[in-house]
């Protein structure tokens, strides 16, 4: 049996090309190394570092509306004396509480007024217990956002202290 070298060379050349292409494509198909998600982008860390100089000695911040962010208690006290918490619920000065879901605890009458329209008297319940119950309902629905007050504080600080002050334009 004889081998025809002209046909053999023509068959070997495409085989070598295919192997070469396959080897060069293999690294492109390997997955990229996983990034450390906890580290976060450097730009965000730099912005947080820049805004830290506006915090008071307790790590809080008083905004231009007269409210105060207290990140250690995870609360924001507005100019009226009401308190917003990490569950995005609002505590009124009289001890009443409105949850993110729309449920309401009326402290003076010791009554739950739920978002679905139900009204439930609860004479033996303290405001602290009622607030815990309403916060628990927010957590059960998955609507709780850990660090809500911290994010809101940083957002308000960035608005009030922009990186580059806006230039005033002359009216034409």
Phi, psi and omega per residue, in radians:
X1 nan 2.253 -3.117
X2 -1.874 2.651 -3.117
X3 -1.900 2.231 3.121
X4 -1.526 1.868 -3.066
X5 -1.128 -0.526 3.132
X6 -1.135 -0.747 3.113
X7 -1.263 -0.653 -3.136
X8 -1.087 -0.737 3.126
X9 -1.147 -0.659 3.134
X10 -1.180 -0.526 3.128
X11 -1.424 -0.586 -3.098
X12 -1.281 -0.641 -3.113
X13 -1.044 -0.879 3.089
X14 -1.092 -0.604 3.115
X15 -1.102 -0.740 3.119
X16 -1.143 -0.720 3.116
X17 -1.098 -0.755 3.136
X18 -1.101 -0.738 3.122
X19 -1.136 -0.723 3.127
X20 -1.118 -0.711 3.122
X21 -1.187 -0.713 3.141
X22 -1.082 -0.719 3.141
X23 -1.170 -0.672 -3.130
X24 -1.292 -0.448 3.116
X25 -1.438 -0.418 -3.074
X26 -1.013 -0.800 3.126
X27 -1.118 -0.514 -3.139
X28 -1.234 -0.352 -3.115
X29 -1.638 -0.100 3.125
X30 -1.307 2.518 -3.103
X31 -1.183 2.588 3.095
X32 -1.232 2.609 3.120
X33 -1.119 2.500 -3.115
X34 -1.174 2.431 3.113
X35 -1.615 2.686 3.093
X36 -1.359 1.818 -3.064
X37 -1.219 -0.546 -3.102
X38 -1.150 -0.519 -3.080
X39 -1.133 -0.663 3.128
X40 1.296 2.879 -3.139
X41 -1.156 2.558 -3.123
X42 -1.123 -0.606 -3.127
X43 -1.054 -0.690 3.127
X44 -1.165 -0.761 3.132
X45 -1.102 -0.689 3.099
X46 -1.138 -0.690 3.122
X47 -1.148 -0.731 3.097
X48 -1.103 -0.716 3.122
X49 -1.109 -0.690 3.129
X50 -1.138 -0.689 -3.083
X51 -1.349 -0.330 -3.114
X52 -1.041 -0.477 -3.119
X53 -1.174 -0.245 3.130
X54 -1.627 -0.029 3.130
X55 -1.393 2.638 3.063
X56 -1.434 -3.097 -3.057
X57 -1.119 -0.369 3.123
X58 -1.621 0.014 -3.121
X59 1.498 0.133 3.138
X60 -1.658 3.129 -3.106
X61 -2.586 2.279 3.053
X62 -1.719 2.142 -3.086
X63 -1.519 3.062 -3.067
X64 -1.228 -0.207 3.127
X65 -1.580 -0.120 -3.122
X66 1.695 0.021 3.097
X67 -1.452 2.871 -3.103
X68 -2.315 2.179 3.044
X69 -1.558 2.197 3.091
X70 -2.078 1.615 -3.073
X71 -1.209 -0.372 3.113
X72 -1.265 -0.576 3.084
X73 -1.664 -0.075 -3.089
X74 0.971 0.860 3.132
X75 -2.395 2.770 2.972
X76 -2.240 2.146 3.105
X77 -1.769 2.127 -3.110
X78 -1.475 3.102 -3.073
X79 -1.153 -0.315 3.126
X80 -1.555 -0.152 -3.137
X81 1.698 -0.018 3.074
X82 -1.353 2.739 -3.053
X83 -2.154 2.187 3.046
X84 -1.717 2.378 -3.100
X85 -2.030 -3.141 -3.110
X86 -1.129 -0.339 3.099
X87 -1.494 0.067 -3.106
X88 1.088 0.524 3.052
X89 -1.731 2.708 -3.071
X90 -2.097 2.164 3.096
X91 -1.757 2.134 3.125
X92 -1.420 2.883 -3.101
X93 -1.077 -0.479 -3.131
X94 -1.474 0.043 3.128
X95 1.678 -0.097 3.088
X96 -1.226 2.788 -3.047
X97 -2.511 2.353 3.046
X98 -2.060 2.184 -3.090
X99 -1.520 2.916 3.101
X100 -1.045 -0.513 -3.102
X101 -1.422 -0.116 -3.138
X102 1.717 -0.071 3.084
X103 -1.272 2.580 -3.038
X104 -2.333 2.359 3.018
X105 -1.876 2.038 3.116
X106 -1.659 1.774 -3.036
X107 -1.120 -0.792 -3.110
X108 -1.052 -0.570 -3.131
X109 -1.793 -0.007 -3.112
X110 0.889 0.975 -3.063
X111 -2.324 2.337 2.985
X112 -1.553 2.248 3.032
X113 -2.057 1.800 -3.007
X114 -1.480 2.746 -3.097
X115 -1.101 -0.458 3.141
X116 -1.426 0.020 3.099
X117 1.784 -0.217 3.139
X118 -1.209 2.515 3.068
X119 -2.171 2.167 -3.074
X120 -2.235 2.087 3.049
X121 -1.338 2.431 -3.129
X122 -2.537 1.326 -3.018
X123 -1.083 -0.560 -3.079
X124 -1.546 0.089 -3.066
X125 -1.691 2.281 3.072
X126 -1.437 2.854 3.112
X127 -1.093 -0.677 3.130
X128 -1.073 -0.743 3.119
X129 -1.169 -0.727 -3.139
X130 -1.102 -0.722 3.125
X131 -1.111 -0.721 3.111
X132 -1.099 -0.682 3.119
X133 -1.112 -0.813 -3.121
X134 -1.185 -0.641 3.062
X135 -1.131 -0.694 3.100
X136 -1.061 -0.662 3.110
X137 -1.127 -0.664 3.096
X138 -1.122 -0.757 3.127
X139 -1.116 -0.697 -3.128
X140 -1.105 -0.566 3.138
X141 -1.445 -0.118 -3.134
X142 1.427 0.261 -3.098
X143 -1.591 -0.015 -3.130
X144 -1.354 2.271 3.119
X145 -2.085 1.832 3.135
X146 -1.079 2.318 3.121
X147 1.456 0.295 -3.123
X148 -1.012 -0.811 -3.101
X149 -1.147 -0.721 3.129
X150 -1.058 -0.789 3.138
X151 -1.139 -0.711 3.125
X152 -1.120 -0.699 3.133
X153 -1.109 -0.829 3.131
X154 -1.104 -0.663 3.103
X155 -1.123 -0.761 3.131
X156 -1.167 -0.681 3.108
X157 -1.111 -0.710 3.134
X158 -1.136 -0.605 3.096
X159 -1.208 -0.785 -3.078
X160 -1.355 -0.392 -3.136
X161 -2.281 1.257 -3.104
X162 -1.137 2.704 -3.119
X163 -1.070 -0.831 3.113
X164 -2.075 2.078 -3.140
X165 -1.056 2.470 3.132
X166 -1.204 2.403 3.116
X167 -1.454 2.406 3.093
X168 -1.424 2.287 3.122
X169 -1.687 2.518 3.073
X170 -1.381 2.357 3.091
X171 -1.172 2.501 -3.115
X172 -1.783 nan nan
